[in-house]
Each structure stands twice: as structure tokens, then as C-alpha cells.
Amino acid sequence: MTTLTDPPKESFRLGMLIYDSRYRSITIQVAALIAFLIGMGWIVSNTMNNLASLGKEIDFGFLKEPASYDINQRLIEYTSRDTHARAAFIGLLNTLLVAVLGCVLATIIGVFVGVLRLSKNWLVGRVMTVYVEALRNVPTLLWIVFLMAIITETLPAPRDFKSGEAEMLLGGTVAVTNRGTYIPEPVFSYSLGNIKLLEGFYNNSFRFEVSLDLIVILCVLIGGILISGLIKRRADRVQAATGDRPKTWHLRLAVVVLPTVFVLWLLGLFFVVPEIKGFNFRDGIHLRASFLALWLALSFYTAAFIAEIVRAGIMAISKGQSEAAAALGLRSGRIMSLVILPQALRVIIPPLISQYLNLTKNSSLAIAVGYMDITGTLGGITLNQTGRELECLLLLMLIYLTISLLISSVMNWYNERVKLTER
């Protein structure tokens, strides 16, 4: 009779960290990490010592000093007596405004152009091809300056509206001039007032007011959208059970629109129309030429890339999908919206994230047309006035990094929502 015993376990030796394949990869990674940290520590220490020898220790106290410069385009209250921190905050809001509006408009145009590029109509397909190739093969900065030149050189001046040489659009409510566009401003007769936020924080540098009217309207609108989603999901369950889909578009539209309109009526919504007074327009909302040039240029430029992403996503879907949908009696428009695009999203969204990030970072070119974004304030005038190059650039890089990570997180979350799941 024989007895089987396990072989004795090999004891651990230091040499195994190098010669044993089970530990070698970990050893190399740990060594690389230690070398990287040592190198970064040396760079930081050397930089701190050199700055100390020059009498320029890292200090962010300059952010509390008065900025002493004006910002022409701003979303909240600001004067030249405010701090550099508030000036940077105003620039950040301007950057976010261009980024959000640019991503929305670029997506709309990109999807439209991408679908039309696949049109069987020869003329439509070629026109869209010319748009894509012309836009994406010219640097963004040139398009920004080009649109700025078109706005300032071809559009009428405000004095032309006073003399009668130019007329306002949309029934005399919108004025398109070489200084920008003036649109009606929404005002509430029975306003609920404002809420002050972050007052007193960091010397009031980040204070701002939020309209209670806007909060109420958004809550009602979001509630209507959520209820509309519940109605859609119920229609999906009915269709899955019976094969017939009930018509719900009128009910879904009503639960979103009617409560919102009712709230606007209760608040006494009316619009203040811009009027020419003296040498310029007064009242209304002024969209400056620099903002319009930057927004439109970034949107059209990025839309050319998004169009190619959409086209590639649609072409990745088998033709059998559209043929099967057509055999069921669906029209081409319904096939695209119900069959092709939902499947193409899992191909479209990952590269779409990169385009959103590129648009956000390209907004730093705003300084070329005088639009005061975060680069123009913190990385421009504030840097030149205070001489704090390292601090300003570190803050600027941190801000852009944070914005990019937030965009990536939101889009990755949406990508997880729409991707196909195996059963």
C-alpha cells in the first residue's frame, strides 16, 4: 500500500521577485512606480527651491486681490472691484456656457449631416460631403476668426436700425447687428425672487443668485418629462404583450407642455423687447459677436467630426435590420429612428465623448475674438497682472481636467445605459 503526499511547498526567496514569472511583473510595476514618484518629487522640490530663491513662493493669496478689469460677457453680477477669484469664476461660467451650447448644437447638426451623407439623393449626399471635408480640414482658430469677421463686417450697425436702413426680425423683436444679437428678455410680473448662494465664501468671490422662478419651472418641466417617460414605458409593455402600440404622443406632450405653460402664466411671464436708444440697443438679452462667433465656429467644426461618427455607426448596422423593418411596413424615417439609431448608439457614443472633450478644450481659443472665458481671465489678464504664472496655470489645468472628467463620467454613464445587454 502506497501513500500519496503533496510535494513540499517551496519557501519564498527574494530572488523569486526577479526570476519567478509569478512575481516579476509586480516587481517591475512597483519599481517603475517608485522611480516615477522619486522623479516627480525631485521636480517638485527643485521647482519649489528655485521659486524660493527668486522670492516667488507658491501663494494663492492673489486670488483675493481686486481684479481691476472688466469682463464684457458675463452671466452673473461682476465689477472691476471684485477679486481675481470672482473674475476667474465668471470666466469659468462663460467657458461652461460655450461648452454646453456647443455640444448641443454640434450634436444636432452632426446627426443631421451624418444621416444625410447616407442619402440616396446624389446632390444631398455630395453637399454634405463637401460640408464635412471643408469644415474638418481647416483649423478651428481660422473658422472662429472667419465667422467673427463675417459678423462684424457684413451685418448692419445699430445706427442702421435707427435710420431705417435695417429692420428687426421676427416682428421687430430680434436685432442682428455687427455688435451681436439682441433678443427679448423673459421677465415675470409675479416673481418669487432669488436665492443667494455661497455669500461670504472666500471673500464673496463665488456668490451668485439663483432665480426661484427658474427652479420652479425646471422642477415642473422635469416632473413632466419623468411622467412622459412612465407613459412611454407603459406603452412599451402594452406593445410587448399585445403587439399593438397605443398612441401616446399627444398625452406625453400634454404632461410636459401644459403644466409648464400654466406655471409661466401664474408667474406672469412677458418679454422685454430690445429697443434702439441713442447709439445702441437697450433692454433685452445681448449675445455678443465674440460669443456667437466662438459658439457657431466650434459647433460647426465639431459637427463635421460627429457627422462622420454617426455615419460610421449607422453603417456598422447590418442592412438586414433595415430590410426586415421595411418588410414590416415601416417607413424610412421610422426605420432610422426606431431601428438603426438605437443600435448605432453603442458605436457612436465612445468616440462622441472625445469630440465633446475637444470642443470644451478648443473653447480656450476664445481669446482670439475677445471672448472672456477662463483662459482669458485666469490664464490671461490675471496672470499678466499678478505675475503668478505657475499658480494660474496649475489652476487652469485643474479646471479643464475637472470639466473633462465630468463630461467623460456623464457620457460613460449614458453609454452604460444604452449599450446592449446579453440575456
Phi, psi and omega in degrees: 000131181248148179247125179269128178235151178291144177295148180297139181289139181283131179287150182285134176233152181299327180297339180292338178297336181253318189267342180266124183296340179289335184244346188298315183297320179295320179299315181296318181294319179296318179296319179295320179295317179297318179296320179296315180295321178296317179297316178295320178298320179294318180297315180295315181296317180296319179295316180297318180295318180294320178294322179295321179293333177271000181074028182232060176298152180295122183210125180261016179295340180296340181294339179271354181280154179298138182286319177063031172212155183266156175235117188288323181251118182211151181263337179230173185297138179200139173229165181294346179277350179288169186280167174297328178296318179290324176298319177294324178294319176298317178297323177296317177298320177296321177296314180296324179298312180294320182295314182293309180296323179294317179296320180295309182293319179297323179294316180298310181294319182297316178296317180299312181291320180298320178291318182292335178296337178266007181296145177283348175286119185300315184294314181298314180298320181288323178297317178294325177295318178298318179300311184297311184292324181289319184288313189279350180258010175241134182304147182301319182301321180295321178294322179297312180294322180298313179294324177297319178295320179297316182295314185283334186261335186254333182279153183290152176278160179304326181294336179293332178286329180287324181277351180092002179287339178227153182236149178284154184264169176052054177071031178077029181247341183234130179243120178256111185234175177284354175262354182137189181245135180251123181237161180297147179256126178288132180226146182249130179289326182243059184294145178274355179094192184234159173247128179272129181242147176056028177287130183090350181281125179049057176061038179061022184290333185244020180290145173197165182246140177246129181288128174296328177300315180296320180298315180297316181297316180295321179297316179295318181294315179296320177300319178296321179294320179295317178295322176299322177295322177296320178296320179296316180295324176295319177296324177296319180294320178296318179295319180294329183275322187247341184088350178252133180258119179291149178283119183234002187297322181292322179290319179296321178293322183293318183290343177268315188278311188299313177298323180294316178297321180297317179295318178299322179292319178297324181280353178071051182292132168213166186244134175267115185275136177296141180230146178281122179223118183073235182259006183206173178276148176236158181067177182073185178254129182257113173264106187294155182299322180296319178295315181296317181297315180294312182299310183292319181296313179296321182292311181295320181295311181292328179299329179296321178287320179297324178300318178293324177295316179296317180299316179295321179296320179292319181291340179286344179274133182301141178296337178298333178296311180291324179294320178293320179294321178294324178295334177278357177098007179283144177280167186299320179296318179290325177298317181294316185280330185259333187247307189283303186300317178302324178282328182286343183300325182292341175267329187281318192296314182305309177289338178295327178301317180298323180291323175296319178294320179297318179297316181298316180287327177291344177296344177293348176283003183301332182299338182294333181244011175083016177275125188272089174263195182294329177289322180287329181272289183292316182270003181239271186293315180300316179299316182290324182286319186268337184072016180264073185295313185295314181297315181296317181290323176298315178297319181297315179294322179296320180294312180295324177297317180296315179299316181296318180294324178295316178298315180298320181295315180297314182291324177293323175297316179294323178298322177294328181289323188261350183289153181289140178245139180281145179253000000 
